[in-house]
Amino acid sequence: MLLNVAVIYLSITAFLGTYGLFFAAFHPNPFLYEFSKYLAILFLLVYMPLSITFMIKNKLKVMKAFRTEFKFYGFTFAGLPFLFVFFAYVHYMATLKGAPSIYTSIFGESYSRSVTITDKRLWGKRDRQEEIKLSGFDIGFPVSRRYYSSVVVGQEINVTAVESSMGIKIDFAMP
């Protein structure tokens, strides 16, 4: 039962973290940075020791997958911590941008705003992620390739901003 809850929690967190990292055009409030950081650290401090303890207690059952004790202990004390640091980062993005962006879309107040594009960049493997920076915001926002190609730096655009206590979600309309 507890394992099922943990797997469901990790699945939801992975979905929200991926959404927050690559797709959410969301500018979080400053308190959300600290909250997300400490929540990710708490996640790491809970899940990593539990997983290592589980591996050691069930060594005889799990050893079949590793064939040698060196591989088992290597994974248990190096692989698992690395894996959970990655999961902690995904958890951080889920609580920083993923879940708050969805919350803001549902419960926030919407208004139109005119902003200037201050910078554009392609990033990621083979430059597959598009990002633009807007005046009045200190972070970049992900956009579609079509939208990225249709705007230039210095151009003034109208966006729909949805604001809640967690931050501002930006909705882009084609210029």
C-alpha positions in Angstrom: 0.0 0.0 0.0 2.7 2.5 1.0 4.7 1.6 -2.1 1.7 2.2 -4.3 1.2 5.7 -2.7 4.9 6.4 -3.2 4.8 5.4 -6.9 1.7 7.5 -7.5 3.3 10.5 -5.8 6.5 10.1 -7.8 4.5 9.8 -11.0 2.4 12.9 -10.4 5.6 14.8 -9.3 7.4 13.7 -12.5 4.5 15.0 -14.6 4.2 18.3 -12.8 8.0 18.7 -12.8 8.3 18.1 -16.5 5.4 20.5 -17.2 7.0 23.1 -14.9 10.5 22.8 -16.4 9.6 22.8 -20.1 6.1 24.1 -20.7 4.8 26.4 -17.9 5.1 30.1 -18.7 5.0 31.0 -15.0 6.8 33.6 -12.9 6.6 32.4 -9.3 6.5 34.8 -6.3 9.7 35.0 -4.3 8.4 33.0 -1.3 7.7 30.1 -3.6 11.5 29.7 -4.4 12.3 29.1 -0.7 9.3 26.9 -0.1 10.1 24.7 -3.1 13.7 24.4 -2.2 13.0 23.3 1.3 10.3 20.9 0.2 12.7 19.3 -2.3 15.3 18.9 0.4 12.7 17.3 2.7 11.7 15.0 -0.2 15.4 14.0 -0.6 15.9 13.5 3.2 12.8 11.2 3.4 12.9 9.1 0.2 16.7 8.5 -0.1 17.2 6.9 3.4 14.0 4.9 3.0 15.1 3.6 -0.4 18.6 2.7 0.8 17.1 1.0 3.9 14.7 -0.9 1.6 17.5 -2.1 -0.6 19.7 -3.3 2.3 16.8 -5.1 4.1 15.7 -6.8 0.9 19.2 -7.6 -0.3 18.6 -11.3 -1.0 15.5 -10.5 -3.2 17.1 -7.6 -5.0 20.5 -9.2 -5.6 19.1 -11.2 -8.5 19.0 -8.0 -10.5 22.6 -7.1 -9.9 24.5 -10.4 -10.1 27.4 -9.1 -7.9 27.6 -7.5 -4.6 29.8 -4.7 -6.0 27.1 -3.7 -8.4 24.4 -3.9 -5.7 26.3 -1.7 -3.2 27.4 0.6 -6.0 23.8 1.2 -7.0 22.6 1.4 -3.4 25.1 4.0 -2.2 25.9 5.9 -5.5 23.2 5.2 -8.0 20.2 5.7 -5.7 21.5 9.0 -4.2 22.2 10.3 -7.7 18.7 9.2 -8.8 17.0 10.9 -5.8 18.9 14.1 -6.4 17.5 14.1 -9.9 14.0 13.4 -8.4 14.5 16.2 -5.9 15.1 18.6 -8.8 12.0 17.4 -10.6 10.1 17.8 -7.3 11.5 21.4 -7.0 10.3 22.3 -10.5 6.9 20.7 -9.7 6.4 22.8 -6.6 8.0 25.9 -8.1 6.3 26.1 -11.5 4.2 23.0 -12.3 1.5 22.9 -9.7 1.4 26.7 -9.0 0.9 27.3 -12.8 -2.1 25.0 -12.9 -3.5 26.5 -9.7 -3.0 30.1 -11.1 -4.8 29.1 -14.4 -7.8 27.9 -12.4 -8.1 30.4 -9.6 -6.2 33.5 -10.8 -7.4 36.8 -12.0 -6.8 37.6 -15.7 -5.8 40.9 -17.3 -4.1 42.0 -20.5 -0.6 43.5 -20.4 1.7 45.1 -23.0 5.3 43.9 -22.7 8.5 44.2 -24.8 10.6 41.1 -25.8 14.1 41.7 -24.3 15.8 38.5 -25.3 15.3 35.2 -27.2 17.2 32.0 -26.9 17.2 28.4 -28.0 18.4 25.8 -25.5 18.4 22.1 -24.8 19.6 19.3 -26.9 19.8 20.4 -30.5 18.2 23.8 -29.5 14.7 22.2 -29.3 13.5 24.5 -26.5 12.5 28.0 -27.2 12.4 30.8 -24.6 11.8 34.5 -24.6 12.3 37.1 -21.9 9.9 39.9 -21.3 10.3 43.3 -19.8 9.2 43.4 -16.2 10.2 39.7 -15.6 13.6 38.3 -14.6 13.1 34.8 -16.0 12.4 33.5 -19.5 9.2 31.9 -20.6 8.8 28.8 -22.9 7.0 29.4 -26.1 6.2 27.3 -29.2 8.6 27.3 -32.2 6.0 29.0 -34.3 5.6 31.8 -31.8 9.4 32.1 -31.3 9.9 32.5 -35.0 7.2 35.2 -35.4 8.6 37.7 -32.8 11.8 39.7 -32.7 13.8 41.2 -29.8 12.5 44.7 -29.1 9.0 44.0 -30.4 6.1 45.0 -28.1 3.4 42.3 -27.7 0.2 41.9 -25.8 0.0 39.0 -23.4 -2.7 37.8 -21.0 -1.4 37.6 -17.5 -3.2 35.5 -14.9 -2.2 36.4 -11.4 -2.7 34.6 -8.1 -0.9 34.6 -4.7 1.6 32.1 -6.1 2.7 34.1 -9.1 1.9 35.2 -12.7 1.1 32.8 -15.6 1.6 34.3 -19.0 -0.6 33.3 -22.0 0.9 34.3 -25.3 -1.3 35.1 -28.3 0.1 35.1 -31.8 1.1 38.7 -32.8 
